[in-house]
Amino acid sequence: MATATSLKVRELAGSGVVLAARPLHALMAAPSLLFLVTLAVMLFRPPDLQFYSLDRVAFALLVFIVLLRALLLRHLPRVVGRVTWPMLGLLLLALAGVLAHPNDSQTWSLFAAKWVVPFTLFHLAGLVFDDDTTRRRFETFLLVVLAYLVFTAIASLAGATALIFPRYILDESLGIHADRARGPFLQAVANGVTLNLLGLLALNSFRRGRLRGVVAAAFLLALPVAILATRTRAVWLSFAGSVLGLLLVSSNSRLRRANFALAGVGALALLLAVGLGGVSSSLGDRLEDRSPVEYRMVVYEAGWQMFLDKPLTGWNAGSMQLELQKRISGFHQDAFFMHNTYLEILAEHGLLGMALYAWVVIGLFRVGRKQGTPEGLSNSSFLDEQFRSLWPILVIVYLVNASFVVMTYQFVNGLLFTLAGMLAAQNRRAEAGGDVLAS
C-alpha cells in the first residue's frame, strides 16, 4: 500500500514538473515574440516617471529565457570588442554613481534605460533574431509601431484627442510638451526621433517590396505630417537631413522615388499648414519661440561649468540634479535636465566617459560596414546588403537628436542597439562562412 502511494505521489510530482515546464518551453521556443513584447512594454514606459514596473519584469524574463535557451543550445553571447567593452565601461561608471544614492528609484530607472537596456539587447539580439523568419517578425513589429505613432501624432495635430491612446499622453501634469505630438514618450523630440528612425526603416521595407500598394501610399502621405505634428525644430531638421542623405547615398531607383515623394509631401503639408490659421499660428509660434533656446543656453552653461569643475571624474548621477539646481537661477522648475546627451556624459562621467561613448559610436558605425552576405541570407531579407547603406544615416539621426535631448528613452536605445546587435551577429556569420549561428 505504501509503495503504491509513493508511486502515485511521484507520478503527481512528475506531472506537476511537466506542467510547470510547459510555459518555459513555449517561451524558449519563440524568444523573438518575448523580445518584441518587451520592446512594446518599454514603448509605453516614460523614463522619468514612477509608472508600473511591467517593463522590468518583461526585461528580466527575456534575459532569463534567452540565456537559458543559449545554454541549452550552447550558443552563448559573443563579445564584440568594438562595442561591448566601451559599453561595459560606461555601464560600470554609471553604476558607481547610482550606488552612491542607492535608494533613489528614479536614478535606477534612468540607469537601466540609458545603459543596461541597450547593452543587454545588443548582445541578445543576435541570439534571438537569427534567421529570416524572426527578422521578418521584427520588421513587422516596427511597421506596426510606426503606424501607431503616426496615427497618434496626426490625431494630436488635428485635436482629435478622443483617438489618442493611452490616455496618459494627454495628461499635462506628466512629462513635457503636452501641446505637441509627444506620443507615449511624453517628450516631442523622443517621439520625433523614433518616427524618423522607423520611417527610414519603412523606406527600406518599401525598397524591398515588403511595403507596397495602399499601405505604402498611406505611409508616404502620413509620415511627413506626423513629423510636422511634433512641432519641434530639431526633429524637422533631422528628418529633412535624413531624407536628403538617403537621396545622396542610395542608388536604388525605387527608394529615390519614395524619398522625392516624402520631400514633396512634406513641403505640401507645410504649405497647407501655413494656409490654415490655427495650425500655421502654432507652427509659427514654435519657429519664433526663443524661450526654449534661452533655457537651454542657461542649462548648457551650468553643465559646462560642472564639467570644468570636475573634468576627469565628473559628478555622479545622484549629485547631478542637486548641483544643477544650485547653479541655475531665473527658472522655476521642479527638476532640471541637460537636454544634451554629450554634455550630460561630460558632466556626469568626465573625459573618461566621453572617450568611452565616442568608442561606442565608432563601434556602431563599424558594425554596419559591408562584410559580405552570409550564406542563407536572401536579397529580400530585412538586413540585406543594401541595408548597410542606410545604417550610417540611422546612427546619425540618433546622434543628431541626442544633441537636443538626453537619450533616456529605453525603446529608442533598445531599437538602435538591437539593430546593431543583429548586424554584428550577421558579420560573424559572414566571417564564419555561414557555419556558425548568430550569437
C-alpha positions in Angstrom: 0.0 0.0 0.0 2.8 2.4 1.0 4.7 1.5 -2.3 1.6 2.3 -4.4 1.1 5.6 -2.5 4.7 6.6 -3.1 4.4 5.8 -6.8 1.3 7.9 -7.1 3.0 10.8 -5.3 5.9 10.5 -7.7 3.6 10.5 -10.7 1.8 13.6 -9.5 5.1 15.3 -8.8 6.3 14.4 -12.3 3.1 15.7 -13.8 3.5 18.9 -11.9 7.0 19.5 -13.1 5.9 18.8 -16.7 3.0 21.3 -16.4 5.3 23.9 -14.8 7.9 23.5 -17.6 5.4 23.9 -20.5 5.2 27.7 -20.3 9.0 27.8 -20.0 9.4 25.6 -23.1 6.9 27.7 -25.0 8.9 30.9 -24.3 12.2 29.3 -25.3 10.6 28.0 -28.5 9.7 31.6 -29.5 12.1 34.1 -27.8 11.6 36.6 -30.6 7.9 37.1 -29.5 9.0 37.7 -25.9 11.7 40.2 -27.2 9.0 42.1 -29.1 6.6 42.1 -26.2 9.4 43.5 -24.0 10.1 46.3 -26.6 6.3 47.0 -26.7 6.1 47.4 -22.9 9.2 49.7 -23.0 7.5 51.9 -25.6 4.8 52.8 -23.0 7.2 53.3 -20.1 8.2 57.0 -19.8 11.7 57.3 -18.3 11.3 59.9 -15.6 8.0 58.8 -14.1 7.0 56.4 -11.4 5.0 54.1 -13.6 4.3 50.4 -13.5 7.3 48.1 -13.4 6.0 45.7 -16.0 8.8 46.6 -18.3 11.4 45.5 -15.7 9.6 42.2 -15.3 9.4 41.6 -19.0 13.1 42.5 -19.4 14.2 40.2 -16.7 12.1 37.3 -18.1 13.6 38.0 -21.6 17.2 37.8 -20.3 16.5 34.6 -18.3 14.7 32.8 -21.2 17.3 33.8 -23.9 20.3 32.9 -21.7 18.7 29.6 -20.6 18.0 28.8 -24.3 21.5 29.7 -25.2 23.0 27.5 -22.6 20.9 24.5 -23.7 21.9 25.1 -27.4 25.4 26.1 -26.5 25.2 29.3 -28.3 26.3 31.9 -25.8 26.6 35.6 -26.5 29.8 36.7 -28.1 31.9 39.7 -27.1 32.0 42.4 -29.7 35.1 44.3 -28.7 34.5 47.5 -30.6 31.1 47.9 -28.9 31.0 45.6 -25.8 34.0 46.9 -23.9 33.2 50.6 -24.0 29.5 50.0 -23.3 30.6 47.9 -20.3 32.9 50.6 -19.1 30.1 53.2 -19.3 27.7 50.8 -17.5 30.2 50.4 -14.7 30.9 54.1 -14.4 27.2 54.8 -14.2 26.6 52.0 -11.7 29.2 53.5 -9.4 27.3 56.8 -9.5 24.0 55.1 -8.8 25.3 53.2 -5.9 26.2 56.5 -4.3 22.5 57.1 -3.9 21.0 53.5 -3.9 17.6 54.5 -2.5 16.7 56.7 -5.5 14.4 54.6 -7.7 14.3 57.2 -10.5 18.1 57.1 -10.7 18.0 53.3 -11.1 15.3 53.6 -13.7 17.3 56.1 -15.8 20.5 53.9 -15.3 18.6 50.9 -16.8 17.2 52.9 -19.7 20.5 54.5 -20.7 23.0 51.7 -20.2 21.6 48.3 -19.1 18.8 48.0 -21.7 21.0 48.9 -24.8 23.9 46.8 -23.6 21.8 43.8 -22.9 19.6 44.0 -26.1 22.7 44.4 -28.2 24.0 41.1 -27.1 20.7 39.2 -27.0 19.5 40.4 -30.5 21.9 38.1 -32.4 20.7 35.1 -30.4 17.0 35.8 -30.9 16.8 37.2 -34.5 19.0 34.6 -36.1 17.0 33.8 -39.3 14.8 35.4 -41.9 11.6 34.4 -40.2 12.4 36.1 -36.9 13.9 39.2 -38.6 10.7 39.5 -40.7 8.7 39.3 -37.5 10.9 42.1 -36.0 10.3 44.2 -39.2 6.5 43.7 -39.0 6.6 44.9 -35.3 8.5 48.1 -36.3 6.0 48.9 -39.0 3.1 48.4 -36.6 4.7 50.7 -34.1 5.3 53.3 -36.8 1.7 53.2 -37.8 0.6 53.7 -34.2 3.0 56.6 -33.7 2.0 58.3 -36.9 -1.7 57.9 -36.2 -1.3 59.3 -32.7 0.8 62.3 -33.9 -1.8 63.2 -36.6 -4.6 62.9 -34.1 -2.7 65.2 -31.8 -2.2 67.8 -34.6 -5.9 67.6 -35.6 -7.0 67.9 -32.0 -8.8 64.5 -32.1 -7.8 63.7 -28.5 -10.5 61.0 -28.2 -8.4 58.9 -30.6 -5.2 59.1 -28.6 -4.3 56.1 -26.5 -3.1 55.6 -23.8 -4.8 58.5 -22.1 -1.8 59.4 -20.0 -0.3 61.0 -23.2 -2.9 63.8 -22.7 -2.1 64.4 -19.0 -0.4 67.8 -18.8 1.0 67.0 -15.3 3.2 64.3 -16.8 6.3 64.9 -18.8 6.6 67.9 -21.1 5.3 69.2 -24.4 1.7 68.4 -23.8 0.7 70.7 -26.6 2.7 68.7 -29.2 2.6 65.3 -30.7 4.8 63.6 -28.0 3.4 60.1 -28.1 3.9 57.6 -25.2 7.4 59.1 -24.6 5.9 62.3 -23.2 8.6 64.2 -25.0 8.3 65.6 -28.5 12.0 65.1 -29.5 11.9 61.4 -28.4 8.7 60.9 -30.4 10.2 62.6 -33.4 13.5 60.7 -33.5 11.5 57.4 -33.2 9.3 58.5 -36.1 12.4 59.4 -38.1 14.2 56.1 -37.4 11.1 53.9 -38.0 10.3 56.0 -41.2 13.8 55.2 -42.6 13.3 51.5 -41.8 9.9 51.6 -43.5 11.6 53.1 -46.6 13.9 50.1 -46.5 10.8 47.9 -46.4 9.4 49.8 -49.4 12.6 49.3 -51.3 12.4 45.6 -50.9 8.7 45.4 -51.8 7.6 44.5 -48.3 5.7 47.7 -48.0 3.6 48.4 -51.1 0.2 49.4 -52.5 -2.2 51.4 -50.5 -0.3 50.9 -47.3 2.9 52.3 -48.8 1.0 55.3 -50.2 -0.6 56.0 -46.8 2.9 55.9 -45.2 4.4 58.3 -47.7 1.5 60.7 -47.2 1.2 60.5 -43.4 4.9 60.4 -42.1 5.8 64.0 -43.1 2.6 65.2 -41.4 3.4 63.3 -38.3 6.9 64.8 -38.2 5.4 68.2 -38.6 3.0 67.5 -35.8 5.9 67.2 -33.3 6.3 71.0 -33.7 10.0 70.6 -32.9 12.6 72.3 -35.0 15.3 69.7 -34.2 13.1 66.9 -35.4 12.2 68.8 -38.6 15.8 69.4 -39.5 16.8 65.9 -38.7 14.1 64.4 -40.9 14.9 66.7 -43.8 18.6 65.9 -43.4 17.9 62.1 -43.3 15.8 62.3 -46.5 18.5 64.3 -48.3 21.2 62.0 -47.0 19.3 58.9 -48.3 18.9 60.6 -51.7 22.7 61.1 -51.8 23.8 57.6 -50.8 21.1 55.4 -52.3 21.4 54.2 -55.9 18.1 52.3 -55.7 15.5 54.0 -58.1 12.5 52.8 -56.1 14.0 54.2 -52.9 14.9 57.5 -54.5 11.3 57.9 -55.8 10.0 57.3 -52.3 12.4 60.0 -50.9 11.3 62.5 -53.5 7.6 61.7 -52.6 8.3 62.2 -48.9 10.1 65.6 -49.6 7.2 66.7 -51.8 4.5 65.7 -49.3 6.4 67.4 -46.5 6.7 70.6 -48.5 3.0 70.4 -49.4 2.0 69.7 -45.8 3.9 72.8 -44.7 2.3 75.0 -47.3 -1.2 73.7 -46.3 -0.4 74.3 -42.6 0.6 77.9 -43.4 -2.7 78.3 -45.2 -4.7 77.1 -42.1 -5.0 79.8 -39.5 -4.8 77.8 -36.2 -2.2 75.3 -37.4 0.0 77.9 -39.0 -0.2 80.1 -35.9 1.0 77.3 -33.7 3.8 76.3 -36.1 4.8 79.9 -36.4 4.9 80.3 -32.7 7.3 77.3 -32.5 9.6 78.8 -35.1 9.7 82.2 -33.3 9.7 80.9 -29.8 13.1 81.7 -28.2 12.3 80.7 -24.6 13.4 77.1 -25.0 16.7 78.3 -26.6 17.3 80.7 -23.7 16.5 78.0 -21.1 18.8 75.5 -22.9 21.7 78.1 -23.0 21.4 78.5 -19.3 21.4 74.8 -18.7 24.3 74.2 -21.1 26.4 76.9 -19.4 25.7 75.3 -16.0 26.5 71.9 -17.3 29.7 73.0 -19.0 30.9 74.7 -15.7 30.2 71.5 -13.9 32.4 69.6 -16.3 35.2 72.2 -15.9 35.0 71.8 -12.2 35.5 68.0 -12.4 36.8 67.3 -15.9 38.3 63.8 -15.2 35.8 62.1 -12.8 32.6 64.1 -13.3 29.7 64.2 -10.9 27.8 61.1 -10.1 24.2 60.6 -11.2 22.8 61.3 -7.8 24.5 64.6 -7.4 23.7 66.0 -10.9 20.2 67.2 -10.2 21.1 69.0 -6.9 24.2 70.6 -8.5 22.2 71.9 -11.5 19.5 73.4 -9.2 22.2 75.3 -7.3 23.7 76.7 -10.4 20.6 77.7 -12.3 18.5 80.8 -11.4 15.7 82.6 -13.1 13.7 79.5 -14.0 11.2 77.9 -11.7 11.1 74.1 -12.3 10.9 71.0 -10.2 13.8 69.5 -12.0 16.5 70.5 -14.5 17.9 68.3 -17.3 20.9 68.8 -19.6 18.9 68.4 -22.8 22.1 67.2 -24.4 23.4 63.6 -24.2 27.0 64.6 -24.7 27.1 67.4 -22.2 25.5 65.1 -19.6 28.1 62.5 -20.1 30.9 65.0 -19.8 29.3 66.5 -16.6 28.4 63.1 -15.1 31.4 60.9 -16.1 34.1 63.4 -17.3 36.5 62.9 -20.1 36.8 59.2 -19.5 33.0 58.7 -20.0 33.1 60.8 -23.2 36.0 58.8 -24.6 34.1 55.6 -23.9 31.0 57.0 -25.5 33.0 58.0 -28.6 34.4 54.5 -28.8 30.8 53.1 -28.7 29.8 55.5 -31.5 32.7 54.4 -33.7 31.8 50.8 -33.0 28.2 51.5 -34.1 29.3 52.8 -37.4 31.8 49.9 -37.9 29.2 47.1 -37.4 27.4 48.5 -40.4 30.3 48.3 -42.8 29.8 45.9 -45.7 31.1 42.5 -44.7 29.7 40.3 -47.5 26.5 38.3 -47.4 26.4 35.2 -45.2 25.0 32.0 -46.5 21.3 31.7 -46.3 20.6 35.4 -46.4 18.4 36.3 -49.3 18.4 39.6 -51.2 14.9 40.3 -49.8 16.0 39.9 -46.2 15.4 42.7 -43.7 19.2 43.1 -43.3 20.3 42.6 -46.9 23.4 44.2 -48.3 21.7 47.5 -49.2 20.5 48.0 -45.6 24.1 48.7 -44.7 24.0 51.9 -46.8 21.1 53.0 -44.6 22.7 52.2 -41.3 25.0 55.2 -41.0 22.0 57.5 -41.6 20.1 55.8 -38.8 23.1 56.3 -36.4 23.5 59.9 -37.5 19.8 60.6 -36.9 20.1 59.2 -33.4 23.3 61.2 -32.7 21.9 64.5 -34.0 18.8 64.2 -31.9 21.0 63.3 -28.9 22.3 66.9 -29.1 18.8 68.1 -28.1 17.7 65.5 -25.6 19.3 63.1 -23.2 18.7 59.6 -24.6 17.0 58.1 -21.5 14.3 56.5 -23.7 14.7 52.8 -23.4 12.7 52.0 -26.5 14.8 54.3 -28.7 18.0 53.0 -27.2 16.7 49.4 -27.4 15.7 49.8 -31.1 19.1 51.2 -32.2 21.2 48.7 -30.3 19.0 45.7 -31.3 19.6 46.6 -34.9 23.4 47.0 -34.2 23.4 43.6 -32.4 21.7 41.9 -35.4 24.3 43.5 -37.7 27.2 42.4 -35.5 25.8 38.8 -35.5 25.4 38.9 -39.2 29.0 40.0 -39.5 30.2 37.0 -37.5 28.2 34.6 -39.7 29.7 36.2 -42.8 33.2 35.8 -41.4 32.5 32.2 -40.4 31.1 31.4 -43.9 27.5 31.0 -42.5 28.5 27.9 -40.5 28.1 29.5 -37.1 24.8 30.7 -35.7 24.4 34.3 -34.6 25.3 34.9 -31.1 
